Amino acid sequence: MLSAFFSAFRTPDLRKKLLFTVAIIGVYRLGATLPSPGVSFGNVQKCLDTIQTDGVLSLLNLFSGGALLSLSVFALGIMPYITASIILQLLTVVIPRLEQLRKEGQSGQAKITQYTRYLTLGLGVLQASAFVALARSGQLFNNQCDNFPIVPENTGLPMWLTLTVLVITMTAGTGVVMWLGELITDRGVGNGMSVLIFTSIAARLPGEGWSIKTSKGWGMFFLVILLVLVVISLVVFIEQAQRRIPVQYAKRMIGRRMYGGTSTYIPLKVNQAGVIPVIFASSLLYLPQLALQFFDQNNPGDVQAWIQNNLVSPSSPTHIIAYFLLIIFFTYFYVSITFNPTEVADNMKKYGGFVPGIRPGKPTADYLDFILSRITLPGAFYLGLISILPNFFFIWLDNQQYQNFPFGGTAVLIMVGVGLETVKQIESQLMQRNYEGFLR
């Protein structure tokens, strides 16, 4: 593997792509640490040293590499683009115009990408306004930083102007992050948006690991590292697992030439939904926490106490079970939307393909649906088990700051998935030049 890396750097054009990707990552991390205008950097550091965050805000802060709670220029990170992509992907099923664009090939996909960019900027304005409002009210830091105002009022400018500039800066930062990701996709190693998320999560690893060592000692630190290696091995194994449906294409005479007669397969991954169900479930579980903001914080009632102890607390068995069941539900839901067995069967029939032993048309669609439902169940359980790992780490380490930390759950799923895909991208570049690949 190391020899393959050396071979990649010895290839001039591939070396340029790798160095360009590293340069873009450096610019991205610089923007993630650069404070936005009007934000008190000193008060932010004091807050981050004292607060404990949980829920979806902690997850979003993880995706932004710690930039969200700092209200930096790239505070929103790539999450508005991911949200816009998911929304357009779901709308494709219900809006005929978008479905028609998707079937038009490259030109239609370019149009959908343009819609995604516009929606990203719109979501950026909404999310920036929401996070700035939460920071002003103290709820972004769980009301633990009232003595350290993040956006001080003694800036010499009207507060409305300061807040407006802050929202515009964070929205513009989202547009720049989206542009940087597309640059990596076009001129770098590919998968630009995924690489930026990988970078954000990886940037948190040293700090989180050192905090475990500081609070629990070297023994616990090495034990956590060992468990991390086991989890990563399991994730790699499942992410690579797939069910291959054999497909045979009949021979066809077109003009004076014979086509077809080849054998191939349809790869159905065990984890067909990726990390999307985890994001959906995390967002839905944030609603009870959001509802608590409408209650009297100084005089909590029975309903508020039950919600806090059972639905909001990450160590609660009710919270863990609800999180697990929601992930299973959204896994089936998302797979049913993104993979259409009827459409796949019709395309196979159109080009003379068939599954051996299965009649073309509806029987093939029913067979694909049966196989997909069978392999989605272990994939859903796998997603659920990996995602609730941080909750058990939270109970085990007895510290709330370890919920959603980068050694488990969503972070590992994203990092391993992006890492495998990037390795495949570089390997394909090497195979074109007759070099030995990464994976042996």
One Martini backbone bead per residue (centre of mass of N, CA, C, O) as a GRO file, in nm:
protein
  440
    1MET     BB    1   0.058   0.062  -0.021
    2LEU     BB    2   0.304   0.252   0.001
    3SER     BB    3   0.402   0.204  -0.289
    4ALA     BB    4   0.147   0.330  -0.416
    5PHE     BB    5   0.192   0.611  -0.305
    6PHE     BB    6   0.465   0.655  -0.441
    7SER     BB    7   0.354   0.613  -0.726
    8ALA     BB    8   0.158   0.850  -0.721
    9PHE     BB    9   0.386   1.072  -0.674
   10ARG     BB   10   0.543   0.986  -0.947
   11THR     BB   11   0.289   1.097  -1.080
   12PRO     BB   12   0.233   1.397  -1.203
   13ASP     BB   13  -0.083   1.428  -1.223
   14LEU     BB   14  -0.147   1.290  -0.947
   15ARG     BB   15   0.024   1.478  -0.772
   16LYS     BB   16  -0.138   1.733  -0.834
   17LYS     BB   17  -0.406   1.634  -0.717
   18LEU     BB   18  -0.309   1.585  -0.428
   19LEU     BB   19  -0.196   1.871  -0.371
   20PHE     BB   20  -0.457   2.021  -0.432
   21THR     BB   21  -0.625   1.887  -0.210
   22VAL     BB   22  -0.450   1.980   0.027
   23ALA     BB   23  -0.485   2.286  -0.025
   24ILE     BB   24  -0.793   2.294   0.010
   25ILE     BB   25  -0.794   2.185   0.298
   26GLY     BB   26  -0.635   2.422   0.417
   27VAL     BB   27  -0.846   2.638   0.348
   28TYR     BB   28  -1.079   2.511   0.505
   29ARG     BB   29  -0.943   2.515   0.789
   30LEU     BB   30  -0.901   2.818   0.799
   31GLY     BB   31  -1.207   2.897   0.782
   32ALA     BB   32  -1.284   2.725   1.047
   33THR     BB   33  -1.092   2.933   1.238
   34LEU     BB   34  -1.227   3.192   1.135
   35PRO     BB   35  -1.371   3.456   1.251
   36SER     BB   36  -1.642   3.629   1.259
   37PRO     BB   37  -1.786   3.918   1.237
   38GLY     BB   38  -1.865   4.004   1.584
   39VAL     BB   39  -1.696   3.783   1.718
   40SER     BB   40  -1.580   3.659   2.023
   41PHE     BB   41  -1.304   3.473   2.060
   42GLY     BB   42  -1.259   3.465   2.368
   43ASN     BB   43  -1.551   3.373   2.449
   44VAL     BB   44  -1.551   3.113   2.287
   45GLN     BB   45  -1.319   2.973   2.441
   46LYS     BB   46  -1.456   2.982   2.719
   47CYS     BB   47  -1.703   2.814   2.639
   48LEU     BB   48  -1.558   2.555   2.526
   49ASP     BB   49  -1.425   2.495   2.819
   50THR     BB   50  -1.730   2.463   2.976
   51ILE     BB   51  -1.905   2.312   2.792
   52GLN     BB   52  -2.194   2.088   2.714
   53THR     BB   53  -2.283   1.898   2.440
   54ASP     BB   54  -2.582   1.795   2.259
   55GLY     BB   55  -2.711   1.640   2.010
   56VAL     BB   56  -2.735   1.783   1.698
   57LEU     BB   57  -2.522   2.004   1.750
   58SER     BB   58  -2.287   1.809   1.796
   59LEU     BB   59  -2.302   1.680   1.517
   60LEU     BB   60  -2.263   1.942   1.351
   61ASN     BB   61  -1.992   2.015   1.482
   62LEU     BB   62  -1.848   1.766   1.373
   63PHE     BB   63  -1.893   1.824   1.062
   64SER     BB   64  -1.736   2.120   1.105
   65GLY     BB   65  -1.483   2.089   1.300
   66GLY     BB   66  -1.586   2.310   1.530
   67ALA     BB   67  -1.717   2.574   1.378
   68LEU     BB   68  -2.002   2.626   1.488
   69LEU     BB   69  -1.946   2.714   1.793
   70SER     BB   70  -1.745   2.949   1.671
   71LEU     BB   71  -1.860   3.113   1.435
   72SER     BB   72  -1.734   3.087   1.168
   73VAL     BB   73  -1.708   3.118   0.835
   74PHE     BB   74  -1.741   2.777   0.827
   75ALA     BB   75  -1.979   2.686   1.022
   76LEU     BB   76  -2.177   2.521   0.824
   77GLY     BB   77  -2.035   2.400   0.601
   78ILE     BB   78  -2.181   2.113   0.422
   79MET     BB   79  -2.479   2.073   0.525
   80PRO     BB   80  -2.657   2.237   0.325
   81TYR     BB   81  -2.581   2.059   0.080
   82ILE     BB   82  -2.681   1.791   0.190
   83THR     BB   83  -2.971   1.878   0.238
   84ALA     BB   84  -3.031   1.960  -0.056
   85SER     BB   85  -2.972   1.682  -0.182
   86ILE     BB   86  -3.188   1.525  -0.027
   87ILE     BB   87  -3.433   1.689  -0.113
   88LEU     BB   88  -3.401   1.643  -0.422
   89GLN     BB   89  -3.408   1.334  -0.407
   90LEU     BB   90  -3.699   1.322  -0.291
   91LEU     BB   91  -3.841   1.507  -0.511
   92THR     BB   92  -3.797   1.320  -0.758
   93VAL     BB   93  -4.040   1.127  -0.684
   94VAL     BB   94  -4.281   1.372  -0.689
   95ILE     BB   95  -4.142   1.528  -0.935
   96PRO     BB   96  -4.149   1.505  -1.272
   97ARG     BB   97  -3.930   1.706  -1.363
   98LEU     BB   98  -3.694   1.580  -1.199
   99GLU     BB   99  -3.717   1.296  -1.321
  100GLN     BB  100  -3.660   1.385  -1.611
  101LEU     BB  101  -3.377   1.503  -1.557
  102ARG     BB  102  -3.249   1.236  -1.454
  103LYS     BB  103  -3.303   1.086  -1.745
  104GLU     BB  104  -3.112   1.289  -1.931
  105GLY     BB  105  -2.849   1.290  -1.774
  106GLN     BB  106  -2.603   1.518  -1.775
  107SER     BB  107  -2.784   1.767  -1.824
  108GLY     BB  108  -2.987   1.711  -1.595
  109GLN     BB  109  -2.777   1.698  -1.364
  110ALA     BB  110  -2.682   1.991  -1.396
  111LYS     BB  111  -2.955   2.116  -1.319
  112ILE     BB  112  -2.976   1.989  -1.036
  113THR     BB  113  -2.714   2.115  -0.931
  114GLN     BB  114  -2.815   2.406  -0.955
  115TYR     BB  115  -3.050   2.375  -0.758
  116THR     BB  116  -2.871   2.292  -0.518
  117ARG     BB  117  -2.721   2.559  -0.491
  118TYR     BB  118  -2.961   2.742  -0.434
  119LEU     BB  119  -3.064   2.582  -0.186
  120THR     BB  120  -2.808   2.613  -0.018
  121LEU     BB  121  -2.823   2.922   0.020
  122GLY     BB  122  -3.100   2.925   0.152
  123LEU     BB  123  -3.022   2.740   0.391
  124GLY     BB  124  -2.790   2.920   0.489
  125VAL     BB  125  -2.961   3.157   0.582
  126LEU     BB  126  -3.138   3.002   0.785
  127GLN     BB  127  -2.911   2.871   0.959
  128ALA     BB  128  -2.760   3.129   1.032
  129SER     BB  129  -2.995   3.267   1.174
  130ALA     BB  130  -3.044   3.046   1.385
  131PHE     BB  131  -2.756   3.038   1.517
  132VAL     BB  132  -2.744   3.335   1.594
  133ALA     BB  133  -2.995   3.331   1.774
  134LEU     BB  134  -2.890   3.112   1.967
  135ALA     BB  135  -2.639   3.270   2.056
  136ARG     BB  136  -2.789   3.519   2.171
  137SER     BB  137  -2.971   3.335   2.380
  138GLY     BB  138  -2.772   3.067   2.463
  139GLN     BB  139  -2.873   2.784   2.330
  140LEU     BB  140  -2.610   2.689   2.184
  141PHE     BB  141  -2.484   2.662   2.506
  142ASN     BB  142  -2.702   2.584   2.722
  143ASN     BB  143  -2.683   2.842   2.907
  144GLN     BB  144  -2.342   2.855   2.984
  145CYS     BB  145  -2.269   3.171   2.842
  146ASP     BB  146  -2.380   3.443   2.976
  147ASN     BB  147  -2.088   3.571   3.061
  148PHE     BB  148  -2.012   3.508   2.735
  149PRO     BB  149  -2.060   3.688   2.481
  150ILE     BB  150  -2.043   3.625   2.143
  151VAL     BB  151  -2.218   3.896   2.072
  152PRO     BB  152  -2.138   4.188   2.130
  153GLU     BB  153  -2.267   4.527   2.185
  154ASN     BB  154  -1.967   4.685   2.198
  155THR     BB  155  -1.889   4.756   1.865
  156GLY     BB  156  -2.022   5.041   1.740
  157LEU     BB  157  -2.269   4.892   1.621
  158PRO     BB  158  -2.545   4.794   1.516
  159MET     BB  159  -2.692   4.496   1.578
  160TRP     BB  160  -2.830   4.446   1.302
  161LEU     BB  161  -2.566   4.478   1.139
  162THR     BB  162  -2.399   4.256   1.272
  163LEU     BB  163  -2.597   4.021   1.210
  164THR     BB  164  -2.603   4.054   0.904
  165VAL     BB  165  -2.301   4.011   0.854
  166LEU     BB  166  -2.290   3.731   0.983
  167VAL     BB  167  -2.489   3.588   0.792
  168ILE     BB  168  -2.345   3.655   0.525
  169THR     BB  169  -2.075   3.521   0.593
  170MET     BB  170  -2.182   3.228   0.641
  171THR     BB  171  -2.312   3.200   0.362
  172ALA     BB  172  -2.057   3.251   0.196
  173GLY     BB  173  -1.904   3.012   0.321
  174THR     BB  174  -2.085   2.797   0.194
  175GLY     BB  175  -2.019   2.868  -0.100
  176VAL     BB  176  -1.712   2.814  -0.075
  177VAL     BB  177  -1.730   2.519   0.014
  178MET     BB  178  -1.877   2.422  -0.239
  179TRP     BB  179  -1.650   2.508  -0.433
  180LEU     BB  180  -1.422   2.336  -0.309
  181GLY     BB  181  -1.558   2.063  -0.357
  182GLU     BB  182  -1.571   2.093  -0.671
  183LEU     BB  183  -1.266   2.115  -0.713
  184ILE     BB  184  -1.197   1.832  -0.610
  185THR     BB  185  -1.371   1.684  -0.819
  186ASP     BB  186  -1.231   1.808  -1.083
  187ARG     BB  187  -0.898   1.844  -0.976
  188GLY     BB  188  -0.886   1.603  -0.793
  189VAL     BB  189  -0.981   1.295  -0.635
  190GLY     BB  190  -1.263   1.343  -0.554
  191ASN     BB  191  -1.524   1.373  -0.354
  192GLY     BB  192  -1.533   1.661  -0.219
  193MET     BB  193  -1.752   1.664   0.006
  194SER     BB  194  -1.649   1.411   0.154
  195VAL     BB  195  -1.362   1.515   0.215
  196LEU     BB  196  -1.453   1.751   0.398
  197ILE     BB  197  -1.588   1.578   0.612
  198PHE     BB  198  -1.344   1.409   0.679
  199THR     BB  199  -1.173   1.650   0.775
  200SER     BB  200  -1.354   1.745   1.007
  201ILE     BB  201  -1.344   1.484   1.174
  202ALA     BB  202  -1.031   1.445   1.186
  203ALA     BB  203  -0.980   1.717   1.347
  204ARG     BB  204  -1.103   1.583   1.626
  205LEU     BB  205  -0.927   1.341   1.716
  206PRO     BB  206  -0.692   1.450   1.893
  207GLY     BB  207  -0.863   1.598   2.109
  208GLU     BB  208  -1.039   1.355   2.199
  209GLY     BB  209  -0.808   1.163   2.275
  210TRP     BB  210  -0.674   1.352   2.488
  211SER     BB  211  -0.923   1.375   2.677
  212ILE     BB  212  -0.923   1.079   2.758
  213LYS     BB  213  -0.640   1.071   2.877
  214THR     BB  214  -0.679   1.299   3.091
  215SER     BB  215  -0.940   1.165   3.241
  216LYS     BB  216  -0.851   0.826   3.222
  217GLY     BB  217  -0.595   0.753   3.082
  218TRP     BB  218  -0.398   0.523   2.916
  219GLY     BB  219  -0.571   0.269   2.939
  220MET     BB  220  -0.834   0.384   2.817
  221PHE     BB  221  -0.710   0.483   2.555
  222PHE     BB  222  -0.618   0.202   2.441
  223LEU     BB  223  -0.897   0.069   2.458
  224VAL     BB  224  -1.039   0.260   2.262
  225ILE     BB  225  -0.855   0.205   2.021
  226LEU     BB  226  -0.921  -0.096   2.000
  227LEU     BB  227  -1.227  -0.057   1.950
  228VAL     BB  228  -1.195   0.111   1.696
  229LEU     BB  229  -1.060  -0.108   1.521
  230VAL     BB  230  -1.298  -0.303   1.534
  231VAL     BB  231  -1.512  -0.114   1.412
  232ILE     BB  232  -1.366  -0.058   1.144
  233SER     BB  233  -1.358  -0.350   1.048
  234LEU     BB  234  -1.665  -0.387   1.041
  235VAL     BB  235  -1.730  -0.154   0.846
  236VAL     BB  236  -1.562  -0.251   0.608
  237PHE     BB  237  -1.705  -0.522   0.571
  238ILE     BB  238  -1.996  -0.410   0.524
  239GLU     BB  239  -1.937  -0.195   0.298
  240GLN     BB  240  -1.829  -0.435   0.097
  241ALA     BB  241  -2.088  -0.572   0.107
  242GLN     BB  242  -2.262  -0.790  -0.138
  243ARG     BB  243  -2.523  -0.861  -0.372
  244ARG     BB  244  -2.506  -1.064  -0.661
  245ILE     BB  245  -2.692  -1.027  -0.951
  246PRO     BB  246  -2.737  -1.212  -1.212
  247VAL     BB  247  -2.679  -1.119  -1.566
  248GLN     BB  248  -2.826  -1.185  -1.887
  249TYR     BB  249  -2.742  -1.127  -2.230
  250ALA     BB  250  -2.872  -1.130  -2.524
  251LYS     BB  251  -2.847  -1.180  -2.847
  252ARG     BB  252  -2.797  -0.920  -3.104
  253MET     BB  253  -2.899  -0.791  -3.421
  254ILE     BB  254  -2.715  -0.504  -3.553
  255GLY     BB  255  -2.726  -0.522  -3.853
  256ARG     BB  256  -2.398  -0.685  -3.894
  257ARG     BB  257  -2.401  -0.709  -3.576
  258MET     BB  258  -2.313  -0.861  -3.270
  259TYR     BB  259  -2.487  -0.844  -2.959
  260GLY     BB  260  -2.405  -0.957  -2.657
  261GLY     BB  261  -2.377  -1.242  -2.441
  262THR     BB  262  -2.338  -1.134  -2.156
  263SER     BB  263  -2.207  -1.120  -1.819
  264THR     BB  264  -2.344  -0.997  -1.511
  265TYR     BB  265  -2.418  -0.761  -1.236
  266ILE     BB  266  -2.603  -0.666  -0.939
  267PRO     BB  267  -2.510  -0.450  -0.687
  268LEU     BB  268  -2.612  -0.515  -0.348
  269LYS     BB  269  -2.592  -0.352  -0.075
  270VAL     BB  270  -2.622  -0.374   0.257
  271ASN     BB  271  -2.557  -0.052   0.262
  272GLN     BB  272  -2.768   0.133   0.071
  273ALA     BB  273  -2.812   0.416   0.255
  274GLY     BB  274  -2.593   0.476   0.442
  275VAL     BB  275  -2.611   0.781   0.651
  276ILE     BB  276  -2.902   0.901   0.628
  277PRO     BB  277  -3.072   0.766   0.860
  278VAL     BB  278  -2.907   0.896   1.089
  279ILE     BB  279  -2.978   1.190   1.026
  280PHE     BB  280  -3.282   1.164   1.051
  281ALA     BB  281  -3.293   1.054   1.344
  282SER     BB  282  -3.143   1.289   1.480
  283SER     BB  283  -3.342   1.513   1.397
  284LEU     BB  284  -3.598   1.388   1.532
  285LEU     BB  285  -3.470   1.374   1.829
  286TYR     BB  286  -3.454   1.696   1.854
  287LEU     BB  287  -3.749   1.783   1.907
  288PRO     BB  288  -3.774   1.744   2.216
  289GLN     BB  289  -3.550   1.949   2.280
  290LEU     BB  290  -3.697   2.187   2.144
  291ALA     BB  291  -3.958   2.174   2.324
  292LEU     BB  292  -3.817   2.257   2.598
  293GLN     BB  293  -3.791   2.570   2.528
  294PHE     BB  294  -4.115   2.620   2.602
  295PHE     BB  295  -4.038   2.586   2.885
  296ASP     BB  296  -3.982   2.616   3.215
  297GLN     BB  297  -3.662   2.604   3.341
  298ASN     BB  298  -3.715   2.668   3.660
  299ASN     BB  299  -4.012   2.490   3.635
  300PRO     BB  300  -4.035   2.178   3.605
  301GLY     BB  301  -4.226   1.931   3.494
  302ASP     BB  302  -4.323   1.615   3.433
  303VAL     BB  303  -4.299   1.620   3.126
  304GLN     BB  304  -4.020   1.752   3.110
  305ALA     BB  305  -3.871   1.537   3.277
  306TRP     BB  306  -3.935   1.295   3.093
  307ILE     BB  307  -3.804   1.402   2.836
  308GLN     BB  308  -3.520   1.445   2.956
  309ASN     BB  309  -3.478   1.140   3.071
  310ASN     BB  310  -3.579   0.973   2.789
  311LEU     BB  311  -3.517   1.152   2.510
  312VAL     BB  312  -3.254   1.335   2.561
  313SER     BB  313  -3.095   1.140   2.708
  314PRO     BB  314  -2.832   0.933   2.591
  315SER     BB  315  -2.855   0.711   2.844
  316SER     BB  316  -3.132   0.631   2.773
  317PRO     BB  317  -3.315   0.360   2.681
  318THR     BB  318  -3.531   0.512   2.518
  319HIS     BB  319  -3.339   0.666   2.333
  320ILE     BB  320  -3.190   0.421   2.212
  321ILE     BB  321  -3.437   0.269   2.099
  322ALA     BB  322  -3.551   0.500   1.925
  323TYR     BB  323  -3.300   0.535   1.750
  324PHE     BB  324  -3.289   0.247   1.636
  325LEU     BB  325  -3.578   0.239   1.507
  326LEU     BB  326  -3.545   0.487   1.323
  327ILE     BB  327  -3.317   0.372   1.150
  328ILE     BB  328  -3.471   0.134   1.036
  329PHE     BB  329  -3.698   0.292   0.904
  330PHE     BB  330  -3.516   0.486   0.723
  331THR     BB  331  -3.380   0.266   0.564
  332TYR     BB  332  -3.631   0.158   0.417
  333PHE     BB  333  -3.727   0.428   0.308
  334TYR     BB  334  -3.472   0.509   0.139
  335VAL     BB  335  -3.447   0.254  -0.034
  336SER     BB  336  -3.734   0.276  -0.166
  337ILE     BB  337  -3.655   0.548  -0.315
  338THR     BB  338  -3.363   0.487  -0.458
  339PHE     BB  339  -3.481   0.188  -0.525
  340ASN     BB  340  -3.623   0.058  -0.836
  341PRO     BB  341  -3.717  -0.246  -0.943
  342THR     BB  342  -3.897  -0.179  -1.188
  343GLU     BB  343  -3.692  -0.006  -1.344
  344VAL     BB  344  -3.468  -0.217  -1.363
  345ALA     BB  345  -3.637  -0.434  -1.510
  346ASP     BB  346  -3.708  -0.262  -1.760
  347ASN     BB  347  -3.415  -0.210  -1.854
  348MET     BB  348  -3.339  -0.502  -1.894
  349LYS     BB  349  -3.562  -0.569  -2.102
  350LYS     BB  350  -3.480  -0.355  -2.317
  351TYR     BB  351  -3.167  -0.498  -2.336
  352GLY     BB  352  -3.197  -0.822  -2.290
  353GLY     BB  353  -3.222  -0.880  -1.985
  354PHE     BB  354  -3.164  -1.147  -1.731
  355VAL     BB  355  -3.246  -1.362  -1.479
  356PRO     BB  356  -3.165  -1.660  -1.399
  357GLY     BB  357  -3.488  -1.815  -1.363
  358ILE     BB  358  -3.620  -1.529  -1.446
  359ARG     BB  359  -3.864  -1.346  -1.554
  360PRO     BB  360  -3.933  -1.087  -1.716
  361GLY     BB  361  -4.028  -0.809  -1.536
  362LYS     BB  362  -4.220  -0.858  -1.268
  363PRO     BB  363  -4.059  -1.101  -1.153
  364THR     BB  364  -3.794  -0.940  -1.131
  365ALA     BB  365  -3.898  -0.719  -0.941
  366ASP     BB  366  -3.980  -0.912  -0.711
  367TYR     BB  367  -3.699  -1.033  -0.670
  368LEU     BB  368  -3.549  -0.771  -0.601
  369ASP     BB  369  -3.731  -0.693  -0.362
  370PHE     BB  370  -3.670  -0.945  -0.192
  371ILE     BB  371  -3.362  -0.911  -0.171
  372LEU     BB  372  -3.360  -0.621  -0.055
  373SER     BB  373  -3.522  -0.684   0.208
  374ARG     BB  374  -3.314  -0.891   0.319
  375ILE     BB  375  -3.046  -0.698   0.319
  376THR     BB  376  -3.161  -0.452   0.484
  377LEU     BB  377  -3.178  -0.562   0.769
  378PRO     BB  378  -2.874  -0.591   0.841
  379GLY     BB  379  -2.811  -0.295   0.762
  380ALA     BB  380  -2.993  -0.164   0.979
  381PHE     BB  381  -2.860  -0.296   1.227
  382TYR     BB  382  -2.580  -0.187   1.173
  383LEU     BB  383  -2.648   0.113   1.192
  384GLY     BB  384  -2.768   0.108   1.476
  385LEU     BB  385  -2.522  -0.003   1.633
  386ILE     BB  386  -2.314   0.211   1.547
  387SER     BB  387  -2.483   0.469   1.642
  388ILE     BB  388  -2.502   0.375   1.964
  389LEU     BB  389  -2.208   0.380   2.067
  390PRO     BB  390  -2.183   0.667   2.198
  391ASN     BB  391  -2.384   0.604   2.428
  392PHE     BB  392  -2.198   0.391   2.564
  393PHE     BB  393  -1.960   0.579   2.599
  394PHE     BB  394  -2.111   0.773   2.782
  395ILE     BB  395  -2.157   0.566   3.009
  396TRP     BB  396  -1.867   0.460   3.045
  397LEU     BB  397  -1.718   0.755   3.073
  398ASP     BB  398  -1.898   0.962   3.224
  399ASN     BB  399  -1.941   1.179   2.968
  400GLN     BB  400  -2.103   1.404   2.760
  401GLN     BB  401  -1.873   1.484   2.543
  402TYR     BB  402  -1.881   1.181   2.394
  403GLN     BB  403  -2.103   1.251   2.228
  404ASN     BB  404  -2.037   1.222   1.896
  405PHE     BB  405  -1.769   1.113   1.877
  406PRO     BB  406  -1.514   1.011   1.641
  407PHE     BB  407  -1.520   0.684   1.757
  408GLY     BB  408  -1.829   0.677   1.653
  409GLY     BB  409  -2.068   0.610   1.443
  410THR     BB  410  -2.106   0.841   1.206
  411ALA     BB  411  -1.803   0.900   1.176
  412VAL     BB  412  -1.710   0.617   1.089
  413LEU     BB  413  -1.890   0.584   0.843
  414ILE     BB  414  -1.775   0.826   0.686
  415MET     BB  415  -1.468   0.771   0.694
  416VAL     BB  416  -1.471   0.490   0.567
  417GLY     BB  417  -1.629   0.551   0.310
  418VAL     BB  418  -1.440   0.775   0.202
  419GLY     BB  419  -1.178   0.617   0.209
  420LEU     BB  420  -1.259   0.391   0.012
  421GLU     BB  421  -1.335   0.576  -0.229
  422THR     BB  422  -1.059   0.717  -0.257
  423VAL     BB  423  -0.891   0.465  -0.305
  424LYS     BB  424  -1.040   0.386  -0.566
  425GLN     BB  425  -0.970   0.635  -0.726
  426ILE     BB  426  -0.660   0.604  -0.714
  427GLU     BB  427  -0.649   0.315  -0.822
  428SER     BB  428  -0.762   0.376  -1.103
  429GLN     BB  429  -0.527   0.561  -1.182
  430LEU     BB  430  -0.306   0.340  -1.153
  431MET     BB  431  -0.422   0.124  -1.352
  432GLN     BB  432  -0.379   0.307  -1.608
  433ARG     BB  433  -0.044   0.279  -1.530
  434ASN     BB  434   0.038  -0.013  -1.422
  435TYR     BB  435  -0.017  -0.024  -1.124
  436GLU     BB  436  -0.035  -0.107  -0.814
  437GLY     BB  437  -0.267  -0.144  -0.590
  438PHE     BB  438  -0.408  -0.106  -0.284
  439LEU     BB  439  -0.589  -0.357  -0.316
  440ARG     BB  440  -0.523  -0.721  -0.231
   0.00000   0.00000   0.00000
